[in-house]
């Protein structure tokens, strides 16, 4: 059974600032973000079998898997960054350099690669926090997530709104 998860209203507002509309789609069983106007890019957030899954689709293409997590907050952390990058662009702020290499993984986290084609972000207790396709982009996403998980929304937002990326990503 797939149903539409509840999204933090503050994240919905953040998405709107980035040029995205939001609405639950009962027909698709997803919380849906789309570029507004036009819907060229769509992000689908679904709950299924104890996990929250984020997929995306561009134009008339099929959905592709982006990320999954047992926690909606981890999916939202990914989306704070996703929309934050667009907000920086709209405000003509400089590109924000964020940690993306395994050497830059935040303390207390690890990336676990399995033979199943996925990579997992795990915490200090070995709990799997996020799953991506194992590859360059997926691992970059996990590294950045390791810096976002557990941070306050106000610190994340301030970092993307600040010209120098402070307090989280000072340039």
Residue frames as a rotation matrix with the C-alpha (Angstrom) as fourth column:
UNK 1
0.580 0.815 0.000 0.00
0.815 -0.580 0.000 0.00
0.000 0.000 -1.000 0.00
UNK 2
-0.599 -0.748 0.286 1.39
0.758 -0.645 -0.100 3.39
0.259 0.157 0.953 -1.00
UNK 3
0.579 0.791 -0.197 0.17
0.815 -0.555 0.166 6.60
0.021 -0.257 -0.966 0.62
UNK 4
0.290 -0.406 0.866 1.12
0.285 -0.828 -0.484 10.25
0.913 0.387 -0.125 0.68
UNK 5
-0.175 -0.416 -0.892 3.35
0.971 0.079 -0.227 11.26
0.165 -0.906 0.390 3.62
UNK 6
0.884 0.420 -0.207 2.92
0.462 -0.852 0.246 14.51
-0.073 -0.313 -0.947 5.54
UNK 7
-0.023 -0.893 0.449 5.51
0.806 -0.282 -0.520 17.11
0.591 0.350 0.727 4.50
UNK 8
-0.297 -0.207 -0.932 6.75
0.814 -0.565 -0.134 19.82
-0.499 -0.799 0.336 6.86
UNK 9
0.721 0.667 0.190 4.83
0.671 -0.603 -0.431 23.03
-0.173 0.439 -0.882 5.94
UNK 10
0.531 -0.615 -0.583 8.06
-0.266 -0.774 0.574 25.03
-0.804 -0.150 -0.575 6.34
UNK 11
-0.535 -0.696 0.479 9.68
0.217 0.435 0.874 22.83
-0.817 0.571 -0.082 3.66
UNK 12
0.132 0.674 0.727 6.68
0.964 0.082 -0.251 23.42
-0.229 0.734 -0.639 1.38
UNK 13
0.901 0.154 -0.405 7.21
0.132 -0.988 -0.083 27.19
-0.413 0.021 -0.910 1.79
UNK 14
-0.008 -0.989 -0.145 10.95
-0.254 -0.138 0.957 26.73
-0.967 0.044 -0.250 1.09
UNK 15
-0.421 -0.068 0.905 10.07
0.713 0.591 0.376 24.85
-0.560 0.804 -0.201 -2.11
UNK 16
0.644 0.722 0.252 7.76
0.740 -0.505 -0.444 27.68
-0.194 0.472 -0.860 -3.18
UNK 17
0.631 -0.503 -0.591 10.62
-0.275 -0.857 0.436 30.15
-0.726 -0.113 -0.679 -2.74
UNK 18
-0.454 -0.844 0.285 12.65
-0.079 0.357 0.931 27.91
-0.888 0.400 -0.229 -5.06
UNK 19
-0.484 0.330 -0.810 9.91
-0.864 -0.329 0.382 28.00
-0.140 0.885 0.444 -7.72
UNK 20
-0.900 0.195 -0.390 8.14
0.088 0.957 0.276 24.73
0.427 0.214 -0.879 -6.92
UNK 21
-0.033 0.942 0.334 4.47
-0.877 -0.188 0.442 24.10
0.479 -0.278 0.833 -6.26
UNK 22
-0.962 -0.261 0.080 3.28
-0.260 0.793 -0.551 21.38
0.080 -0.551 -0.831 -3.90
UNK 23
0.019 0.984 0.176 0.26
-0.994 0.001 0.106 19.20
0.104 -0.177 0.979 -3.44
UNK 24
-0.463 -0.075 0.883 -0.69
-0.324 0.942 -0.090 15.73
-0.825 -0.328 -0.460 -2.37
UNK 25
-0.357 0.351 -0.866 -1.63
-0.896 0.136 0.424 13.52
0.266 0.927 0.266 -5.27
UNK 26
0.008 0.471 0.882 -4.06
-0.663 0.663 -0.348 10.90
-0.748 -0.582 0.318 -4.09
UNK 27
0.871 0.336 -0.358 -4.18
-0.483 0.454 -0.749 9.53
-0.089 0.825 0.558 -7.60
UNK 28
0.325 -0.847 -0.421 -0.43
-0.347 0.308 -0.886 8.87
0.880 0.434 -0.194 -7.50
UNK 29
0.853 0.048 -0.520 -0.25
0.430 0.502 0.751 8.18
0.298 -0.863 0.407 -3.77
UNK 30
-0.151 -0.987 -0.061 2.47
0.948 -0.127 -0.293 10.78
0.282 -0.102 0.954 -3.39
UNK 31
0.541 0.047 -0.840 3.30
0.291 -0.947 0.134 14.17
-0.789 -0.317 -0.526 -2.01
UNK 32
0.307 -0.312 0.899 4.25
0.952 0.112 -0.286 15.98
-0.011 0.943 0.331 -5.20
UNK 33
0.137 -0.361 -0.922 6.55
0.059 -0.927 0.371 18.95
-0.989 -0.105 -0.106 -5.81
UNK 34
0.262 -0.094 0.961 6.73
0.947 0.216 -0.237 20.36
-0.185 0.972 0.146 -9.34
UNK 35
-0.811 -0.562 -0.162 8.39
0.500 -0.811 0.303 23.31
-0.302 0.165 0.939 -11.01
UNK 36
0.298 0.953 -0.062 5.93
0.869 -0.297 -0.396 26.14
-0.396 0.064 -0.916 -11.30
UNK 37
0.422 0.892 -0.160 5.01
-0.742 0.238 -0.626 27.02
-0.521 0.383 0.763 -13.93
UNK 38
0.084 -0.299 -0.951 5.26
-0.951 0.262 -0.166 24.11
0.299 0.918 -0.262 -16.29
UNK 39
0.716 0.215 0.664 5.94
-0.521 0.798 0.303 21.06
-0.465 -0.563 0.684 -14.16
UNK 40
0.462 -0.608 -0.646 9.14
-0.668 0.241 -0.704 20.28
0.583 0.757 -0.295 -16.08
UNK 41
-0.680 -0.665 -0.308 10.64
-0.215 0.582 -0.784 18.69
0.701 -0.467 -0.539 -12.96
UNK 42
0.478 0.848 0.229 8.56
-0.590 0.116 0.799 16.64
0.651 -0.517 0.556 -10.57
UNK 43
-0.766 -0.641 0.051 9.55
-0.431 0.453 -0.780 15.12
0.477 -0.620 -0.623 -7.23
UNK 44
0.346 0.886 -0.309 7.37
-0.374 0.432 0.821 12.38
0.861 -0.169 0.480 -5.72
UNK 45
-0.738 -0.477 0.478 7.52
-0.624 0.211 -0.753 11.44
0.258 -0.853 -0.453 -2.02
UNK 46
0.293 0.829 -0.476 5.78
-0.517 0.556 0.651 8.20
0.805 0.055 0.591 -1.10
UNK 47
-0.283 -0.273 0.920 5.51
-0.909 0.381 -0.166 6.02
-0.305 -0.883 -0.356 1.99
UNK 48
0.557 0.447 -0.700 5.62
-0.658 0.752 -0.044 2.31
0.506 0.485 0.713 1.36
UNK 49
0.694 -0.221 -0.686 6.52
0.309 0.951 0.007 -0.78
0.651 -0.216 0.728 3.37
UNK 50
0.731 -0.340 -0.592 8.14
0.612 -0.058 0.789 1.12
-0.303 -0.938 0.166 6.25
UNK 51
-0.450 -0.893 -0.010 10.19
0.775 -0.396 0.493 3.44
-0.444 0.214 0.870 4.05
UNK 52
0.598 0.475 -0.646 9.81
0.028 -0.818 -0.575 6.86
-0.801 0.326 -0.502 2.51
UNK 53
-0.111 -0.580 0.807 10.86
0.856 0.357 0.374 6.93
-0.506 0.732 0.457 -1.15
UNK 54
0.243 0.073 -0.967 11.83
-0.278 -0.950 -0.141 9.96
-0.929 0.304 -0.211 -3.24
UNK 55
-0.093 -0.242 0.966 11.64
0.875 0.443 0.195 9.67
-0.475 0.863 0.171 -7.02
UNK 56
-0.185 0.025 -0.982 11.93
-0.232 -0.972 0.019 12.31
-0.955 0.232 0.186 -9.73
UNK 57
0.085 0.208 0.975 10.85
0.901 0.401 -0.164 12.77
-0.425 0.892 -0.153 -13.32
UNK 58
-0.555 -0.274 -0.785 11.68
-0.095 -0.917 0.387 15.40
-0.826 0.289 0.483 -15.92
UNK 59
-0.601 0.407 -0.688 9.29
-0.799 -0.337 0.498 16.41
-0.030 0.849 0.528 -18.70
UNK 60
0.463 0.856 -0.232 7.44
-0.867 0.491 0.081 13.33
0.183 0.164 0.969 -19.94
UNK 61
-0.375 -0.704 -0.603 10.07
-0.490 0.703 -0.515 10.86
0.787 0.103 -0.609 -18.73
UNK 62
0.465 0.492 -0.736 9.42
0.273 0.711 0.648 8.02
0.842 -0.502 0.196 -16.31
UNK 63
0.830 -0.137 0.541 10.12
-0.546 -0.399 0.737 8.39
0.115 -0.907 -0.406 -12.61
UNK 64
0.137 -0.833 -0.536 13.58
0.074 0.548 -0.833 7.42
0.988 0.075 0.137 -11.39
UNK 65
0.727 0.048 -0.685 14.63
0.650 0.273 0.709 6.44
0.221 -0.961 0.167 -7.88
UNK 66
0.366 -0.609 0.704 16.56
-0.311 -0.793 -0.524 9.12
0.877 -0.027 -0.479 -5.99
UNK 67
-0.748 -0.563 0.352 16.65
-0.432 0.010 -0.902 8.15
0.504 -0.826 -0.251 -2.32
UNK 68
0.375 0.863 -0.337 14.83
0.010 0.360 0.933 6.17
0.927 -0.353 0.127 0.35
UNK 69
-0.758 -0.549 0.351 14.88
-0.330 -0.141 -0.933 6.26
0.562 -0.824 -0.074 4.12
UNK 70
-0.392 0.645 -0.656 12.94
0.811 0.579 0.084 4.83
0.434 -0.499 -0.750 7.03
UNK 71
-0.216 0.240 -0.947 12.55
0.714 -0.622 -0.320 8.46
-0.666 -0.745 -0.037 8.21
UNK 72
0.631 0.503 0.591 10.67
0.764 -0.534 -0.361 11.26
0.134 0.679 -0.722 6.45
UNK 73
0.826 -0.327 -0.459 13.05
-0.038 -0.845 0.534 13.74
-0.562 -0.423 -0.710 8.13
UNK 74
-0.214 -0.944 0.250 15.99
0.261 0.191 0.946 12.36
-0.941 0.268 0.206 6.11
UNK 75
-0.087 0.281 0.956 14.07
0.996 0.037 0.079 12.80
-0.013 0.959 -0.283 2.85
UNK 76
0.894 0.447 0.014 13.21
0.446 -0.893 0.055 16.32
0.037 -0.043 -0.998 3.95
UNK 77
0.374 -0.840 -0.393 16.89
0.056 -0.402 0.914 17.01
-0.926 -0.364 -0.103 4.75
UNK 78
-0.452 -0.493 0.744 17.73
0.741 0.257 0.620 16.07
-0.497 0.831 0.250 1.15
UNK 79
0.234 0.661 0.714 14.97
0.928 -0.371 0.039 18.39
0.290 0.653 -0.699 -0.11
UNK 80
0.771 -0.065 -0.634 16.18
0.283 -0.856 0.432 21.32
-0.571 -0.512 -0.642 2.05
UNK 81
-0.299 -0.945 -0.131 19.41
0.131 -0.176 0.976 21.14
-0.945 0.274 0.177 0.05
UNK 82
-0.408 0.172 0.897 17.70
0.892 0.286 0.350 20.51
-0.196 0.943 -0.270 -3.29
UNK 83
0.597 0.718 0.358 15.48
0.763 -0.646 0.022 23.57
0.247 0.260 -0.934 -2.99
UNK 84
0.615 -0.429 -0.661 18.16
0.279 -0.666 0.692 25.61
-0.737 -0.610 -0.290 -1.18
UNK 85
-0.474 -0.820 0.322 20.42
0.584 -0.019 0.811 25.42
-0.659 0.573 0.488 -4.23
UNK 86
-0.161 0.508 0.846 17.64
0.908 -0.261 0.329 26.85
0.388 0.821 -0.419 -6.41
UNK 87
0.824 0.455 -0.337 16.94
0.562 -0.734 0.382 29.59
-0.073 -0.504 -0.861 -3.87
UNK 88
0.078 -0.882 -0.465 20.62
0.367 -0.409 0.836 30.60
-0.927 -0.236 0.292 -3.91
UNK 89
-0.627 -0.303 0.718 20.48
0.760 -0.033 0.649 30.80
-0.173 0.953 0.250 -7.70
UNK 90
0.284 0.838 0.465 17.29
0.855 -0.441 0.272 32.89
0.434 0.320 -0.842 -7.71
UNK 91
0.901 0.037 -0.433 18.87
0.313 -0.747 0.587 35.29
-0.301 -0.664 -0.684 -5.19
UNK 92
0.742 -0.653 0.154 22.06
-0.041 -0.273 -0.961 35.44
0.669 0.707 -0.229 -7.27
UNK 93
0.664 -0.552 0.504 24.15
-0.614 -0.017 0.789 34.13
-0.427 -0.834 -0.350 -4.38
UNK 94
-0.206 -0.820 -0.535 27.42
-0.965 0.260 -0.027 32.37
0.161 0.510 -0.845 -5.21
UNK 95
0.361 0.232 -0.903 27.48
-0.281 0.951 0.132 28.62
0.889 0.206 0.408 -5.74
UNK 96
0.507 -0.106 0.855 27.72
-0.859 0.024 0.512 26.89
-0.075 -0.994 -0.079 -2.37
UNK 97
-0.222 -0.648 -0.729 30.53
-0.510 0.714 -0.480 24.38
0.831 0.265 -0.488 -2.05
UNK 98
0.541 0.475 0.694 29.29
-0.841 0.335 0.426 21.54
-0.030 -0.814 0.581 0.13
UNK 99
-0.420 -0.724 0.546 30.96
-0.687 0.647 0.329 18.29
-0.592 -0.237 -0.770 1.20
UNK 100
0.564 0.652 -0.506 30.62
-0.821 0.375 -0.432 15.61
-0.092 0.659 0.747 -1.48
UNK 101
-0.018 -0.639 -0.769 33.56
-0.553 0.647 -0.525 13.20
0.833 0.416 -0.365 -1.23
UNK 102
0.627 0.273 -0.730 33.77
0.307 0.774 0.553 10.20
0.716 -0.571 0.402 1.07
UNK 103
-0.409 -0.852 -0.327 36.76
0.735 -0.095 -0.671 11.83
0.541 -0.515 0.665 2.76
UNK 104
-0.808 0.164 0.566 34.38
-0.300 -0.941 -0.156 14.65
0.507 -0.295 0.810 3.76
UNK 105
0.015 0.834 -0.552 31.80
0.352 0.512 0.783 12.37
0.936 -0.206 -0.286 5.40
UNK 106
0.231 0.144 0.962 30.60
-0.716 -0.644 0.268 13.84
0.659 -0.751 -0.046 8.71
UNK 107
-0.797 -0.582 0.160 31.90
-0.503 0.493 -0.710 12.23
0.334 -0.647 -0.685 11.88
UNK 108
-0.549 0.563 0.617 29.80
-0.453 0.420 -0.787 9.37
-0.702 -0.712 0.025 13.23
UNK 109
0.616 0.760 -0.207 28.56
-0.564 0.243 -0.789 8.29
-0.549 0.604 0.578 9.79
UNK 110
-0.564 -0.734 0.378 29.66
-0.170 0.551 0.817 5.65
-0.808 0.396 -0.436 7.32
UNK 111
0.169 0.555 -0.815 28.77
-0.980 0.007 -0.199 4.62
-0.105 0.832 0.545 3.80
UNK 112
-0.284 -0.129 0.950 28.00
-0.257 0.965 0.055 0.93
-0.924 -0.228 -0.307 3.49
UNK 113
-0.157 0.171 -0.973 28.18
-0.987 0.006 0.160 -0.54
0.033 0.985 0.168 -0.02
UNK 114
-0.006 0.260 0.966 26.49
-0.331 0.910 -0.248 -3.85
-0.944 -0.321 0.081 -0.62
UNK 115
-0.886 -0.334 0.321 26.31
0.120 0.504 0.856 -6.26
-0.447 0.797 -0.406 -3.54
UNK 116
-0.067 0.964 0.256 22.70
0.791 0.208 -0.575 -5.19
-0.608 0.165 -0.777 -4.13
UNK 117
-0.234 -0.093 0.968 23.72
0.859 -0.486 0.161 -2.12
0.455 0.869 0.193 -6.17
UNK 118
0.734 0.530 0.425 22.89
0.237 -0.786 0.571 0.33
0.636 -0.318 -0.703 -3.40
UNK 119
-0.590 -0.807 -0.027 24.91
0.361 -0.234 -0.903 2.42
0.723 -0.542 0.429 -0.97
UNK 120
0.514 0.778 -0.360 23.62
0.621 -0.048 0.782 3.16
0.591 -0.626 -0.508 2.52
UNK 121
-0.267 -0.486 0.832 24.30
-0.395 -0.732 -0.555 6.01
0.879 -0.477 0.003 4.94
UNK 122
0.351 0.328 -0.877 24.62
0.616 0.625 0.480 4.55
0.705 -0.709 0.018 8.41
UNK 123
0.636 -0.103 0.764 24.97
-0.520 -0.789 0.327 6.27
0.570 -0.605 -0.556 11.75
UNK 124
-0.303 -0.870 0.388 27.36
-0.876 0.094 -0.473 5.43
0.375 -0.483 -0.791 14.59
UNK 125
-0.147 0.344 0.927 25.03
-0.674 0.651 -0.348 2.65
-0.723 -0.677 0.136 15.77
UNK 126
-0.916 -0.271 0.294 24.98
0.026 0.694 0.720 1.07
-0.399 0.667 -0.629 12.30
UNK 127
0.037 0.996 0.086 21.39
0.402 0.064 -0.914 2.14
-0.915 0.068 -0.397 11.62
UNK 128
-0.621 -0.160 0.767 20.66
0.784 -0.106 0.612 2.67
-0.016 0.981 0.191 7.94
UNK 129
-0.333 0.454 -0.826 19.46
0.210 -0.818 -0.535 6.23
-0.919 -0.352 0.177 7.48
UNK 130
0.395 0.418 -0.818 19.33
-0.674 -0.474 -0.567 6.47
-0.624 0.775 0.095 3.68
UNK 131
-0.027 -0.313 0.949 19.67
0.480 0.829 0.287 4.34
-0.877 0.463 0.128 0.57
UNK 132
0.374 0.063 -0.925 20.79
-0.705 -0.630 -0.327 5.48
-0.603 0.774 -0.191 -2.90
UNK 133
0.980 -0.198 0.024 21.95
0.154 0.672 -0.725 3.76
0.127 0.714 0.689 -6.07
UNK 134
0.415 -0.901 -0.127 25.64
0.374 0.042 0.926 3.04
-0.829 -0.432 0.355 -5.64
UNK 135
0.286 -0.369 0.884 27.51
0.908 -0.190 -0.373 5.44
0.306 0.910 0.281 -7.88
UNK 136
-0.669 -0.721 0.183 29.15
0.644 -0.684 -0.343 8.84
0.372 -0.112 0.921 -7.92
UNK 137
-0.433 0.561 0.705 26.04
-0.303 -0.828 0.472 11.00
0.849 -0.009 0.528 -7.59
UNK 138
0.581 0.708 -0.401 24.40
0.106 0.422 0.900 8.76
0.807 -0.566 0.170 -5.00
UNK 139
0.111 -0.634 -0.765 27.48
0.962 0.262 -0.078 8.72
0.250 -0.727 0.639 -2.79
UNK 140
-0.791 -0.345 0.504 27.80
0.281 -0.938 -0.201 12.53
0.543 -0.018 0.840 -3.10
UNK 141
0.061 0.912 0.407 24.20
-0.326 -0.367 0.871 12.79
0.943 -0.186 0.275 -1.88
UNK 142
0.643 0.157 -0.749 24.95
0.537 0.605 0.588 10.54
0.546 -0.781 0.305 1.11
UNK 143
-0.425 -0.862 -0.277 28.01
0.853 -0.279 -0.441 12.59
0.302 -0.424 0.854 2.07
UNK 144
-0.696 0.224 0.683 26.02
-0.174 -0.974 0.142 15.82
0.697 -0.020 0.717 2.01
UNK 145
0.405 0.906 -0.125 23.17
-0.135 0.194 0.972 14.16
0.904 -0.377 0.201 3.91
UNK 146
0.144 -0.418 -0.897 25.63
0.860 0.502 -0.096 13.15
0.490 -0.757 0.431 6.63
UNK 147
-0.873 -0.488 0.002 26.12
0.440 -0.789 -0.429 16.88
0.211 -0.374 0.903 7.28
UNK 148
-0.548 0.742 0.387 22.39
-0.467 -0.654 0.595 17.71
0.695 0.146 0.705 7.18
UNK 149
0.160 0.644 -0.748 20.88
0.323 0.682 0.656 14.89
0.933 -0.346 -0.098 9.26
UNK 150
0.167 0.013 -0.986 20.12
0.977 0.132 0.167 16.09
0.132 -0.991 0.010 12.77
UNK 151
-0.884 -0.468 0.019 20.80
0.464 -0.881 -0.090 19.76
0.059 -0.070 0.996 12.02
UNK 152
-0.249 0.822 -0.512 18.19
0.381 -0.403 -0.832 22.38
-0.890 -0.402 -0.212 12.82
UNK 153
0.336 0.483 0.808 16.03
0.939 -0.101 -0.330 23.66
-0.078 0.870 -0.488 9.99
UNK 154
0.956 0.039 -0.290 17.03
0.057 -0.997 0.053 27.21
-0.287 -0.067 -0.956 10.93
UNK 155
0.088 -0.992 -0.087 20.76
-0.238 -0.106 0.966 26.40
-0.967 -0.064 -0.245 10.52
UNK 156
-0.296 -0.149 0.943 20.16
0.765 0.554 0.328 24.68
-0.572 0.819 -0.050 7.17
UNK 157
0.639 0.623 0.451 18.04
0.769 -0.524 -0.367 27.55
0.008 0.581 -0.814 5.85
UNK 158
0.805 -0.378 -0.458 20.47
-0.154 -0.878 0.454 30.18
-0.573 -0.295 -0.765 7.13
UNK 159
-0.170 -0.936 0.309 23.35
0.142 0.287 0.947 28.40
-0.975 0.205 0.084 5.39
UNK 160
-0.246 0.137 0.960 21.57
0.944 0.258 0.205 28.45
-0.219 0.956 -0.193 2.03
UNK 161
0.778 0.583 0.237 20.43
0.616 -0.782 -0.097 32.05
0.129 0.222 -0.967 2.47
UNK 162
0.613 -0.627 -0.481 23.83
0.043 -0.581 0.813 33.33
-0.789 -0.519 -0.329 3.63
UNK 163
0.805 -0.351 -0.478 26.19
-0.583 -0.322 -0.746 34.68
0.108 0.879 -0.464 0.95
UNK 164
-0.186 -0.981 -0.064 29.07
-0.925 0.196 -0.325 32.77
0.332 -0.001 -0.943 2.57
UNK 165
0.024 0.272 -0.962 27.16
-0.198 0.944 0.262 29.57
0.980 0.184 0.077 3.50
UNK 166
-0.927 -0.366 0.078 27.44
-0.130 0.118 -0.984 30.05
0.351 -0.923 -0.157 7.26
UNK 167
0.341 -0.609 0.716 26.86
-0.903 -0.002 0.429 28.52
-0.259 -0.793 -0.551 9.70
UNK 168
0.721 0.044 0.691 27.10
-0.116 0.992 0.058 25.03
-0.683 -0.122 0.720 8.15
UNK 169
0.513 -0.478 0.713 29.14
0.835 0.470 -0.285 25.52
-0.199 0.742 0.640 4.98
UNK 170
0.660 -0.273 -0.699 31.36
-0.123 -0.958 0.259 28.58
-0.741 -0.085 -0.666 5.41
UNK 171
0.895 -0.270 0.355 33.24
0.418 0.228 -0.879 29.28
0.156 0.935 0.317 2.21
